[in-house]
Amino acid sequence: MNILVTGGAGFIGCNLTSRLIRDGHDVVVFDNLSRPGTRHNIAWLEAQGVFTLREQDITDSSALASVFRDHEFSTVIHLAGQVAVTTSVADPRSDFNSNALGTFNVLEATRQSGQNCTFLYSSTNKVYGGMEQIAIVEKEGRYCYDSYPSGIPEEAPLDFHSPYGCSKGAGDQYVRDYARIYGMRTVVFRQSCIYGPHQMGVEDQGWLAWFAIAVLSGNPITIYGDGRQVRDVLYVDDLIEAYLAAIERIDDVAGQVFNIGGGPENTLAIWAGYGPMLEKQLDQTIPVEFDDWRPGDQRVFISNIEKAGRLLGWQPKYGPEHGVPLMVDWIVDNKELFVNNSLHTGDSGT
């Protein structure tokens, strides 16, 4: 296949691109390389095999039109965008331009190319908002749903909360509607907490990686809320398998929306659960501070992934007890990236 991966130098993107290269596909990575760590990831990808890099921005519609003139694609996987709620609150216009307008630009470039591409979009569970209407109880030091034992299904009401939720939600609905209005072969993945190697987590995004990075780099850790909030977590290799399954079954699943996460079997309390796990692996006590809840933060989010199992034949294979140590080992092996701040200098580090 000939595949365009927007955001292909990011955390999910570089892991996906590596897999696609190993599987023998022709890949074009479209990325503005603005996020710290992306140049390190590109250097790593260059050691994996041959791909094409377009260092351009999805807010530039002419650049996107150009890449479709230069290449013929069977598949577009749209991962590029602004990734943090707090950043969206501080700068909502940039967030809108990247996520809402950027996604529209990628969709339109794909549609106008006439190439009939499969189009996969990386959305977020934040489209469901804070879900204040859902009863939450506390059991054994962590929050859980009073009902919904299988997690939140795709039919749950959408409630875009925060500029990030609005911008990603706009993209989510545009991608879904382009299947209905234009007959495009689109699929939306509403993703939960994804983690794994090459995740350059920072304080406001990528919390599983950030906590380990903060310990190794000597930065303080702040828990927003009380640390008992719960997320379902998904190792990046499992996410990649879901993307590949959607491509393989696109004739059956075009126009569908899927929750893609760890599901009820793969959950962690943000600090009450993850903290002891991290302390054990790093063999040290980790001090933390607590601060106010973030806007739109969910006490609990657990994806109901039954639809993905049914239509994609997909299930997570890595539980956090297996995936988290792999991520932390990668961070430890590459700690010079974070300790020396070489992510911001373009140094490929270790």
Residue, then its C-alpha position, 0 to 999 in steps of 0.5 A: m500500500n501507499i500510505l500517507v501518515t500525517g503526524g508520522a513523526g509523533f509518538i503514535g505516528c513513528n511507531l505506526t510508520s515503523r510498522l508500515i515500513r517493516d511490512g513493506h508499504d510505501v509511506v509518506v510522513f507529513d509532519n511540521l516537526s514542531r513537537p519536541g522529540t520529532r526529529h529524534n523520531i525521524a532519525w530513528l525511522e531512517a534507521q528502520g528503512v525508506f520513507t518520504l518526509r514532507e516537513q509541512d503543516i496541515t494548516d497549509s491546504s496548498a501543501l496538502a494538495s501538493v502531496f496528493r499531486d506528487h503521490e497516489f495513496s491507498t490510505v490516509i492515516h490522520l494523526a497530526g494535531q495539537v494534543a493537550v487540553t491545557t494548551s488549548v485553554a491557553d491558546p484556543r485559536s492555535d488549537f482550532n487551526s491545528n485540530a479543526l481546520g487541519t483535519f478539514n484540510v486533510l479531508e478536503a485534500t483527500r476528497q478532491s484528489g479523487q483517489n478513493c483513499t481509506f481515511l482513518y482519524s485519531s479522535t479522543n475520548k474527550v468528545y464525551g466531555g466530563m460525563e457529569q451525568i454518569a454516577i461515579v462511586e469510589k471503591e478500593g481507593r479508585y473511582c469507578y462507574d456505578s453502572y456501565p460495567s463494560g465501559i462507555p459505548e460509542e452511543a454515549p452523548l457527545d459533549f465537547h468540553s474544553p477547546y481541545g474537546c471542541s476542536k477534536g470533536a469537530g474533526d471527529q464529526y467531519v470525518r464521520d459525515y464525509a462518509r455519509i455525504y461524500g461516500m468516503r471510506t472513513v473510520v473514526f477512532r476515539q482513543s483512550c490513553i495510549y502509551g509506549p516507546h517514543q512517547m515524549g510525555v510532558e506535564d499536560q499530555g502523555w501522563l504515563a510517560w511523563f511521570a517516568i520522565a519527570v522522575l528521571s529528569g528531576n522534575p516535580i510531579t503534580i497530580y491534578g485532582d486526587g490521583r484516584q481518577v481511572r483511565d483505560v490504557l492501551y499499549v501503542d502496538d495494540l493501537i497499531e493492530a486496530y488501525l491495520a484491522a480497519i484498513e483490512r476490513i474497510d469495505d465492512v466498516a467505512g463510516q463507523v466510529f470506534n472506541i479504541g482503548g484498553g477497555p475494562e480489563n486494562t485500567l489504571a488509577i492515575w496515581a493511586g494505581y500507577g504510582p506504586m507500579l512506577e516506584k517498584q520499577l524505578d526502585q524509589t519513592i516518588p514525591v508528588e504534589f496535588d492541584d485543582w482538577r483540570p476543566g472537563d477532566q473525567r473522574v473515570f473513563i473506560s472505553n467499551i471496546e465490544k464494537a471493535g472486537r465484533l467488527l474489527g476482530w480486535q482485542p488488546k494483547y498488552g495489559p499494563e503489567h506488560g506494556v508499562p515496563l516496556m515503556v519505562d525501560w525505553i525511557v530509562d534507556n533514552k534518559e539523556l534525551f530528557v535530562n539534557n533537554s536535547l529534545h528541544t535542540g534536535d539532538s538525536g540523543t541515544 
